Every structure is written in C-alpha cells, then in structure tokens.
Amino acid sequence: MRVAIYARVSTDDKGQDVENQLMQLRDYCKAKNYTIVKEYTEYITGTGKKRRPVFEEMMEDARKRKFDILLVWSYDRFSRAGLKDIHYINDLNEWGVKFVSYQESFLDTTSEMGELLLPIFAWIAKQEAKKISERTKAGLQRAKSEGKNLGRPKAEINLQEILALRQQGLSLVKIANKIGCSKETVRRRLNELERTSMQTGSDSLKVIQSEESNESVSDKLSQRTGELKLNQNTDINGSQINNNQNSNQNIEIGENERQI
C-alpha cells in the first residue's frame, strides 16, 4: 500500500518537533509493510485562520490518487477545527483514499470499525454545526427584540469636510480614503446634498463637481436659470411684437378714417 504521511506542529506546541511524529509514523509503516511515497510536513505560526499550502497540496495529491492511505499522528494534527473538518475525511473516502490516525485507533477507515464510525462522526459534526447556527439565530433575535443595532455602526460623515476637500479638487476616491469610508458613500452623500440644493434653491453646493465632468452643481444651476430667463425673454419679446403689430394696425385704421 502506498502511504503519505502528514505531520504538523505549531508555535503553540511547546517542546514539539515534527521529527518526533515522523519517527513513529515511519515505524508504523514499516511494521505494516507500507511504502511511504511522500511526507508532508507543515509548520503553523499562531492560531489564526491561515492558508495551509502543504495541506492543500496533500489533498490535491489525494484527489489524484497518488497514494492509497493518508497517515497522521493524530486528528488534531490533521485538523485544527475538530469535527467541523470531518468533511476532509469524507473527501478522501470518495477519492478512494483511506485515513489512519496513529493516536486514535477508531479513526482508521482501513478497518470495518472505522468505516462504521465515520458516518457517526459526520453526523455529530452536522448536529454541532446546527446547534451553533440555532444559538446564533437565537442571540440575534434576542438582540433585535431588545432594540439593539445588529448591523455595522454607521460611519460618522463630516459633510463640511467632504465639501472642503472637494473644493480643493480631490477626487471621490481620495476623499473616501482621507475620511475613512467608501467612494460610493461619498458619492451618495454628495448626490443627496445636490438634490436638496436643487429643491431648496440653496447655492451651498458650488464645490461639488460631477465625477464624470468638471461641471459644478452651481454651473448646472446657472444653466437652468439661464434657460428659464431665455424662455421668459422669448415670451416678453413675443408680447412686444404683438403689441407693435396692434399699434400699426390702429394707425392704419386711423388714416383710413381720415381719408373717408
């Protein structure tokens, strides 16, 4: 049987050495007449969630059936998340690769007992995940009933600062980076202010400029005001023309009457 060995230690393991694991695992393979095709050793720093490139390489090799058995020192060396990672063993089983834990004889899928226990462990892991989910939902529901804000706290946006930065010619991205929010937040607040300005007739937004062009809101306001004036002048001029026409007609009528 072709065997791959996986050994792992972390900085939290005081006095542990990966060679201590490898030595006993090699002896185990020798006693079983297994052929070691590869040894995967990994050193993990800290307890945070980090990528495990060696582990990922090993699982990919297992998927390609480069070995028949995966041998580990103990399950906690294989997984740092307990039974939540039992799906890895299920994957190995689907790929036709057996899993053996040196320290836990019941975690040996080369035996009938191990094959029997694997679904049980998977069921336990599923139930535990379900309980965690239910507890989380219950906690959220309680917080909601107590009127607590479940979302992220709203960022404090200083509109005067945004306007001042915009007046200095800064882009939306630079403004967002400077005040610590997203570009879309800055854009949205500026758009809200622009709409308010247009409705109230306020000219306090002269410093806001469109991202797509250099035209300021004040320019837009001036343009619209100019259009209104043009329309008014057109009406006034039109009225004046009509009045002049009426005056000319009256003059002609008066002259005709004198001739008569």
FENJO-V776985 format. One line per field, one symbol per residue. ss: DSSP state (2 for helix, 1 for strand, 0 for the rest). psi: psi as a letter, one per 40 degrees, with the letter a starting at -180 (. if undefined). burial: 1 if it has 16 or more other ideal C-beta (glycine too) atoms within 10 Angstrom, else 0. A space follows every 10 residues. Layout:
ss = ???
psi = ???
burial = ???
This chain:
ss = 0111111111 0000000222 2222222222 2200111111 1111000000 0022222222 2220000011 1100222200 0222222222 2222000111 1000000100 0222222222 2222222222 2222222222 2222200000 0000000022 2222222000 0222222220 0022222222 2222222222 0000000010 0000012222 2222222222 2222222222 2222222222 2222222220
psi = hhhhhhhiii eegheihddd dddddddddd defihhdihh hihhhaeihi igdddddddd dddefeidhh hidideddie eaededdddd ddddefhihh hddgdeggee iddddddddd dddddddddd dddddddddd dddddeeihe aihhhhhhdd dddddddeei idddddddef aidddddddd ddddddddde eifefdehii ddiehidddd dddddddddd dddddddddd dddddddddd ddddddddd.
burial = 0011111110 0000000100 1100110110 0001010011 0101000000 0001100110 1100001111 1110101111 0010010110 0110001111 1100001110 0001000100 1100100000 0000000000 0000000000 0000000000 0110110001 0100110010 1000110011 0011001000 0000111110 0000011101 1000000000 0000000000 0000000000 0000000000
